Amino acid sequence: MRMSSEQHRRVAIEAAEQRVSINQLLVSRI
């Protein structure tokens, strides 16, 4: 999945807050 660096940063922050990996967070949204 391609995304801008800004999108990636926001997702990374949200993943860190939820204590999950970025991949887990993205999969849970699909």
Order of alpha helices (4+ residues) and beta strands (2+ residues): alpha-alpha
